[in-house]
Amino acid sequence: MKKIYFDNASTSFPKPPGVAKAVAQYIEDVGCNLDRSGYGTSCVLNRKTRYARTKLASLFNASDFKQVVLTPSITHALNIVIRGLFKRGDHVLISSMEHNAVTRPLFLMRKKGVQFDFIPCDSNGELDPTDIKPLVRTNTKAIITLHASNVCGTVLPIREIGKIAQEHDLLYIVDSAQSGGVLPIDIKQDNISILCFAAHKGLLGSPGVGGFIVPPKIAEKISPLVVGGTGVMSELDTVPDATPMRFESGTPNLMGYYGLAASLAWINRVGIERIHAKEMENWQRLLDGVQRIDGLRVHGTRDAQRSVSVLAIDAPGLEIGKIAWRLDSHYHIITRCDLHCAPWANRTLKTFPSGTIRFSPGYFTKKSEIDQVLHALDESVAYVRRRK
C-alpha cells in the first residue's frame, strides 16, 4: 500500500519536479567546494549558490543577495542570531507559541544574564499586538515571533508586530519556518530586522539547509557562532566581517543548495499565491471532514485566512498515540503525534503534556488522499474507543 504523507509541517514531500535531479547533478557532475578555487566547475557552483541567494532575496524583498546567509538549518540560524546578538542585561519578548528553536537558545542565554518574557496568545494560538506594549522595558532589545505555528497553523500578525517594534526602536526577528514559500513576506513592509527561513518545508527544498536574511548594520553586531575556513580572505586571523561569509565558515551542504535553487525556481514559476490557495483548499476539506467525526477536537483557528495548512487534533478520553499508530500501521498514513518541539505552544493551546496529532497536507496532496485519511481517522478513533 502506498503511503499517504501528511507531515509537510515537518518536511515537505514529495519535492517539486527537478529537485532530486538537481541534488544528483551536484553529486554526479560538480563535487567541488564553494569559494575554494577559481577553476570552471567551482565557478559554476558559485553561480548556482548566488542564484539561490538572489531568489531568496527577491522572494522576501531583501535589498541585496549578500544579506542572505545560508546555514545547516533554521535552528542553526536562530542560534546564530540569538546567541550572537544578545548579552547580559538585554531583554527579549517572544510569543507563547514559539518552537524550541527559539525558546531553548533563550533559556540557555538566561543563564548568561539575558532576560525574556512571553507575549501571551489565546487558546487558538492568536496574538493581539496590543498585548506587546505593556511588556516593553527600557532594556528590551528585540521581539521574536514565528509567523505561523508549526503546532496548529495559526498565523501571527507580523506586520502589526513589526510596526510596534519599529515604534519602540526594537529589532524584530521572524521565524518563517512554516510560512516561507507559502505566505507573502516582505521584509521592508513588515518591518522585519532579521528573517530566518527553512529550506525543507514551504520552500520545498532539501533538508539540511536554512538561513537568515540580515542587513549589514545588524550583522556587524552578531558574533559568529562558528568560525574557520571561508575559502577567501584566508590571510586573516579572524573571520571576515562581510556578510554572508562572516557566518558561513566550513564546508556547507552544497547538494542542498542545488536542491534549493531548483525548488525556488519551481516556486517562482508556480507562484506562492497559487501554492497557498491549493494548500488551504486541502486544509479546508480536511477540517470539514474532521469536524464531522465524533470525539475529535480541533486546536487552533478554523479561519483559513489566518492559518497555514496545519491541522492539530486530539480526542478527549483517548490516547492519541494509539490513533496515530493505527493510521500508520494499518493505513500507511504519515502524521506526527506529540508536542511537535513546541511545549510552550501546547501550554497555550491547553494540549500539554499529551500534545496533538498533526495533519499537514501540502501542495501535492490529492483530494482522494484527504478522503482516505478521513475514513481511516474515523475508523481508527472508533477502534481505539472500543479497545479503551
C-alpha positions as CSV (number, residue, x, y, z in Angstrom):
1,M,0.0,0.0,0.0
2,K,1.3,3.4,-1.0
3,K,2.0,5.8,1.9
4,I,-0.1,8.9,2.3
5,Y,2.1,11.7,3.5
6,F,0.5,14.3,5.9
7,D,3.6,15.6,7.7
8,N,4.6,18.5,5.5
9,A,4.9,20.8,8.5
10,S,8.0,18.7,9.4
11,T,9.5,18.3,6.0
12,S,7.7,18.7,2.6
13,F,7.2,15.6,0.5
14,P,7.2,15.0,-2.4
15,K,9.6,17.6,-3.7
16,P,8.8,19.5,-6.9
17,P,10.0,18.2,-10.2
18,G,13.7,18.9,-10.7
19,V,14.8,19.0,-7.1
20,A,16.1,15.4,-6.9
21,K,17.7,15.8,-10.3
22,A,19.5,19.0,-9.1
23,V,20.8,17.2,-6.0
24,A,22.1,14.3,-8.2
25,Q,23.7,16.8,-10.5
26,Y,25.9,18.2,-7.8
27,I,26.9,14.7,-6.6
28,E,27.5,13.3,-10.1
29,D,28.8,16.3,-12.1
30,V,30.1,19.0,-9.7
31,G,31.5,17.6,-6.5
32,C,33.8,20.6,-5.6
33,N,33.6,23.1,-2.7
34,L,32.3,26.6,-2.6
35,D,34.7,29.6,-2.9
36,R,37.7,27.3,-2.7
37,S,39.2,27.8,-6.2
38,G,38.7,29.6,-9.5
39,Y,38.5,26.7,-11.8
40,G,35.5,26.3,-14.1
41,T,33.4,23.9,-12.1
42,S,33.9,25.9,-8.9
43,C,32.7,29.0,-10.7
44,V,29.5,27.1,-11.8
45,L,28.9,26.2,-8.2
46,N,29.4,29.8,-7.1
47,R,26.8,30.9,-9.7
48,K,24.3,28.3,-8.5
49,T,24.7,29.4,-4.9
50,R,24.4,33.1,-5.9
51,Y,21.2,32.2,-7.9
52,A,19.7,30.6,-4.7
53,R,20.6,33.7,-2.6
54,T,19.2,36.0,-5.3
55,K,15.9,34.1,-5.5
56,L,15.6,34.2,-1.7
57,A,16.3,37.9,-1.6
58,S,13.7,38.5,-4.3
59,L,11.1,36.3,-2.6
60,F,11.4,38.2,0.7
61,N,12.2,41.6,-0.8
62,A,15.7,41.9,0.7
63,S,17.8,44.7,-0.7
64,D,20.9,42.6,-1.6
65,F,21.5,38.9,-2.1
66,K,24.6,39.3,0.0
67,Q,22.3,39.7,3.0
68,V,21.2,36.1,2.6
69,V,23.2,33.8,5.0
70,L,22.9,30.0,4.4
71,T,23.2,27.7,7.4
72,P,22.6,23.9,8.1
73,S,19.1,24.6,9.3
74,I,16.7,27.3,10.6
75,T,17.6,26.1,14.1
76,H,21.3,27.0,13.4
77,A,20.2,30.3,12.0
78,L,18.1,31.2,15.1
79,N,21.0,30.1,17.4
80,I,23.5,32.3,15.5
81,V,21.1,35.3,15.9
82,I,20.0,34.7,19.5
83,R,23.3,33.6,20.9
84,G,25.4,36.0,18.9
85,L,23.3,39.2,19.3
86,F,22.1,39.4,22.9
87,K,24.2,39.9,26.0
88,R,23.8,40.1,29.8
89,G,21.2,42.6,30.8
90,D,19.3,42.5,27.5
91,H,15.6,41.7,27.5
92,V,13.7,40.0,24.7
93,L,9.9,39.4,24.0
94,I,8.7,36.2,22.4
95,S,5.3,34.8,21.7
96,S,3.9,32.0,23.8
97,M,3.6,29.9,20.6
98,E,7.4,29.6,19.9
99,H,9.2,26.5,18.8
100,N,12.1,25.1,20.8
101,A,14.5,26.6,18.2
102,V,13.7,29.9,19.8
103,T,12.9,29.0,23.5
104,R,15.8,26.7,24.1
105,P,18.5,29.2,23.0
106,L,16.9,31.8,25.2
107,F,16.7,29.6,28.2
108,L,20.4,28.9,27.6
109,M,21.1,32.6,27.3
110,R,19.1,33.2,30.5
111,K,22.0,31.5,32.4
112,K,24.2,34.3,30.9
113,G,22.0,37.1,32.1
114,V,19.7,37.6,29.1
115,Q,16.1,38.1,30.2
116,F,12.9,37.3,28.2
117,D,9.1,37.3,28.6
118,F,6.3,35.6,26.7
119,I,3.7,37.7,24.9
120,P,0.5,35.8,25.7
121,C,-1.5,34.2,22.9
122,D,-5.1,32.9,23.3
123,S,-6.2,29.3,23.2
124,N,-6.3,29.3,19.4
125,G,-2.7,30.5,19.3
126,E,-3.6,34.0,18.2
127,L,-1.7,37.1,19.3
128,D,-3.2,40.5,20.0
129,P,-0.5,43.1,19.2
130,T,-1.9,45.5,21.8
131,D,-0.6,43.0,24.4
132,I,3.0,43.8,23.5
133,K,3.4,47.4,24.5
134,P,2.9,46.9,28.3
135,L,5.7,44.3,28.2
136,V,8.3,46.5,26.7
137,R,11.0,47.6,29.1
138,T,13.8,50.1,28.9
139,N,16.3,47.2,28.3
140,T,14.1,45.4,25.7
141,K,16.2,44.8,22.6
142,A,14.0,42.7,20.3
143,I,10.8,40.9,19.6
144,I,11.0,37.4,18.3
145,T,8.0,35.5,16.9
146,L,7.2,32.8,14.5
147,H,5.0,33.7,11.5
148,A,2.8,30.6,11.5
149,S,2.5,27.9,14.2
150,N,4.0,24.5,13.5
151,V,1.6,23.0,16.0
152,C,-1.8,24.3,14.9
153,G,-1.1,26.5,11.8
154,T,-2.3,29.8,13.3
155,V,-0.7,32.8,11.6
156,L,0.5,35.8,13.7
157,P,0.1,39.4,12.5
158,I,3.8,40.1,11.7
159,R,3.2,43.4,10.0
160,E,1.4,44.8,13.1
161,I,4.1,43.4,15.4
162,G,6.8,44.8,13.1
163,K,5.2,48.2,13.3
164,I,5.2,48.1,17.1
165,A,8.9,47.0,17.1
166,Q,9.8,50.0,14.9
167,E,7.9,52.4,17.1
168,H,9.9,51.2,20.1
169,D,13.2,51.0,18.2
170,L,13.4,47.2,18.7
171,L,14.7,44.6,16.4
172,Y,12.0,42.2,15.0
173,I,13.2,38.7,14.3
174,V,10.8,36.4,12.5
175,D,10.9,32.6,12.3
176,S,9.3,31.8,8.9
177,A,9.8,28.0,9.0
178,Q,6.1,27.3,8.3
179,S,5.3,30.3,6.1
180,G,8.3,30.9,3.8
181,G,7.3,30.0,0.3
182,V,3.6,29.8,1.2
183,L,2.7,33.2,2.6
184,P,3.8,36.6,1.3
185,I,6.6,38.1,3.4
186,D,8.1,41.5,2.7
187,I,11.0,42.3,5.0
188,K,10.6,46.0,4.3
189,Q,6.9,46.4,4.5
190,D,6.7,44.1,7.5
191,N,9.5,45.9,9.3
192,I,11.4,42.7,9.8
193,S,15.0,43.2,11.0
194,I,16.1,39.5,10.6
195,L,14.2,36.8,8.8
196,C,15.0,33.2,9.5
197,F,13.9,30.5,7.0
198,A,14.0,26.8,6.4
199,A,14.6,25.3,3.0
200,H,12.9,21.9,3.5
201,K,9.4,23.0,4.4
202,G,7.4,25.6,2.5
203,L,10.4,26.4,0.3
204,L,10.2,22.7,-0.9
205,G,14.0,22.2,-1.0
206,S,16.3,19.6,0.5
207,P,16.8,19.0,4.2
208,G,20.0,20.4,5.8
209,V,19.7,24.0,4.6
210,G,18.3,27.0,6.4
211,G,19.4,30.6,6.8
212,F,18.6,34.1,7.7
213,I,18.5,37.5,6.0
214,V,20.2,40.3,7.8
215,P,21.3,43.9,6.8
216,P,24.9,44.9,7.3
217,K,24.3,47.2,10.2
218,I,22.7,44.5,12.2
219,A,25.1,41.7,11.0
220,E,28.1,43.5,12.4
221,K,26.5,43.3,15.9
222,I,26.2,39.5,15.8
223,S,29.1,37.4,16.9
224,P,29.5,34.3,14.7
225,L,28.7,31.0,16.3
226,V,31.3,29.1,14.3
227,V,34.5,30.4,12.7
228,G,37.0,28.8,10.5
229,G,37.7,28.4,6.8
230,T,35.7,30.6,4.4
231,G,37.6,29.9,1.2
232,V,38.5,33.5,0.7
233,M,40.5,36.1,2.7
234,S,42.4,33.2,4.3
235,E,45.2,35.5,5.3
236,L,43.1,37.0,8.1
237,D,43.4,35.6,11.6
238,T,39.8,36.5,12.3
239,V,36.6,35.7,10.3
240,P,35.9,38.2,7.6
241,D,33.4,40.9,8.5
242,A,31.5,40.8,5.3
243,T,28.1,39.0,5.1
244,P,27.4,36.2,4.3
245,M,30.9,34.7,4.8
246,R,31.0,36.1,8.4
247,F,28.6,33.4,9.3
248,E,29.4,30.6,6.8
249,S,32.7,29.0,7.9
250,G,33.3,25.4,6.9
251,T,32.0,23.3,4.0
252,P,28.3,23.8,3.5
253,N,25.6,21.4,2.3
254,L,26.2,22.1,-1.4
255,M,23.9,19.4,-2.7
256,G,21.2,21.0,-0.6
257,Y,22.0,24.4,-2.2
258,Y,21.4,22.8,-5.6
259,G,18.1,21.4,-4.4
260,L,17.1,24.7,-3.0
261,A,17.9,26.5,-6.2
262,A,15.7,24.1,-8.1
263,S,12.8,24.4,-5.7
264,L,13.0,28.2,-5.7
265,A,12.8,28.2,-9.5
266,W,9.7,26.0,-9.3
267,I,8.1,28.3,-6.7
268,N,8.8,31.3,-8.9
269,R,7.1,29.6,-11.8
270,V,4.0,28.5,-9.9
271,G,3.7,31.5,-7.5
272,I,3.2,31.4,-3.8
273,E,-0.4,32.6,-4.1
274,R,-1.4,29.5,-6.1
275,I,0.6,27.3,-3.7
276,H,-1.1,28.7,-0.7
277,A,-4.6,28.6,-2.3
278,K,-4.1,24.9,-3.1
279,E,-2.8,24.0,0.3
280,M,-5.7,25.8,2.0
281,E,-8.2,24.1,-0.2
282,N,-6.8,20.8,1.1
283,W,-6.8,22.1,4.6
284,Q,-10.4,23.2,4.4
285,R,-11.5,19.8,3.0
286,L,-9.7,18.1,5.8
287,L,-11.1,20.4,8.5
288,D,-14.6,20.0,7.3
289,G,-14.3,16.2,7.4
290,V,-12.6,16.1,10.8
291,Q,-15.4,18.2,12.3
292,R,-17.9,15.5,11.2
293,I,-16.1,12.8,13.2
294,D,-17.4,12.2,16.7
295,G,-15.0,12.6,19.6
296,L,-12.4,14.8,17.9
297,R,-11.3,18.3,18.9
298,V,-9.6,20.8,16.7
299,H,-7.0,23.2,18.1
300,G,-6.1,26.5,16.5
301,T,-8.0,28.8,14.3
302,R,-10.7,27.5,11.9
303,D,-10.3,30.6,9.7
304,A,-8.5,29.7,6.5
305,Q,-7.5,33.4,6.2
306,R,-5.5,33.1,9.4
307,S,-3.8,29.7,9.0
308,V,-1.4,27.7,7.0
309,S,-2.0,24.1,6.1
310,V,-1.6,22.5,9.5
311,L,-4.4,20.9,11.5
312,A,-4.0,19.8,15.1
313,I,-6.5,17.5,16.8
314,D,-6.9,15.4,19.9
315,A,-9.6,13.0,21.2
316,P,-10.5,13.7,24.8
317,G,-10.5,10.5,26.8
318,L,-8.5,8.6,24.2
319,E,-4.8,8.1,23.7
320,I,-3.9,10.0,20.6
321,G,-0.7,8.0,20.2
322,K,-2.8,4.8,19.6
323,I,-4.8,6.6,16.9
324,A,-1.7,7.9,15.2
325,W,-0.1,4.4,15.4
326,R,-3.1,2.8,13.8
327,L,-3.2,5.4,11.0
328,D,0.4,4.4,10.2
329,S,0.3,0.6,10.8
330,H,-3.0,-0.1,9.1
331,Y,-3.3,2.7,6.5
332,H,0.2,3.9,5.9
333,I,-0.8,7.4,6.7
334,I,2.1,9.6,7.9
335,T,1.3,12.1,10.6
336,R,3.0,13.4,13.7
337,C,1.9,12.9,17.2
338,D,3.4,14.7,20.2
339,L,4.3,18.2,21.3
340,H,5.9,19.0,17.9
341,C,9.0,20.5,19.5
342,A,6.9,23.3,20.9
343,P,5.9,22.7,24.6
344,W,5.1,26.3,25.2
345,A,2.7,26.4,22.3
346,N,1.0,23.3,23.7
347,R,0.6,25.0,27.1
348,T,-1.0,27.9,25.3
349,L,-3.4,25.6,23.4
350,K,-4.0,23.7,26.6
351,T,-2.8,20.4,25.0
352,F,0.2,19.9,27.3
353,P,1.6,17.4,28.1
354,S,-0.2,14.9,25.7
355,G,0.1,17.1,22.6
356,T,-1.9,16.6,19.4
357,I,-2.0,14.6,16.2
358,R,-0.9,17.0,13.5
359,F,-2.1,16.6,9.9
360,S,-0.3,18.9,7.4
361,P,-1.3,18.3,3.7
362,G,0.8,20.0,1.1
363,Y,0.5,21.4,-2.4
364,F,0.9,17.9,-4.0
365,T,-1.8,16.3,-1.7
366,K,-4.7,14.8,-3.7
367,K,-8.4,15.2,-2.7
368,S,-8.7,11.4,-2.8
369,E,-5.9,11.2,-0.2
370,I,-7.7,13.5,2.1
371,D,-10.9,11.4,1.8
372,Q,-8.8,8.3,2.6
373,V,-7.4,10.0,5.7
374,L,-10.8,11.0,6.9
375,H,-12.1,7.4,6.5
376,A,-9.1,5.9,8.3
377,L,-9.2,8.5,11.1
378,D,-12.9,7.8,11.7
379,E,-12.3,4.1,11.8
380,S,-9.2,4.5,14.0
381,V,-10.9,6.6,16.6
382,A,-13.8,4.1,16.8
383,Y,-11.3,1.3,17.1
384,V,-9.3,2.9,19.9
385,R,-12.6,3.8,21.7
386,R,-13.7,0.2,21.6
387,R,-10.4,-1.0,22.9
388,K,-10.3,1.5,25.8
